[in-house]
């Protein structure tokens, strides 16, 4: 027995798909907005590594600023805060494109950024832990409110705005906006 089948095609869907296809023919190089997005990322990332308190991060384990780890960090590097800074390697890799450990690549149609510092994954991971507390440093989407400073909040909206403005300007220049 044949199963009932219904198919719909909404004219708006077709129009939207056609508009996206056309936009992709007009805008074939996104290096300018990608550069602006990358600059925004590095600027906003700097605020994490300048915190003079725990901010929204979990503070030191039991004992807080008087815990053995906090005291050892103070003795070893001369400061307790920011929490995500000890050697400075992670901070450097996430605050400038030419810094050691930084991953930063822009092509005409792609943007890749991040860090190659090996222990960064432990801070970023949601897995249970016993040594390194959860202290994420990459905030792009809905996880941001948990730890992000005001500089990281709204990144996705800002970056979408940068892309939308660029594409709209190109479409206007082509006479089809």
GIBELWO-V670848 format. One line per field, one symbol per residue. ss: DSSP state (2 for helix, 1 for strand, 0 for the rest). A space follows every 50 residues. Layout:
ss = ???
//
This chain:
ss = 00000000002222222222222222000022222222222222220222 00000000000002220222222222200000000000222220000000 01111100001111100002222200000000000000000002222000 000022222222222222222220000
//
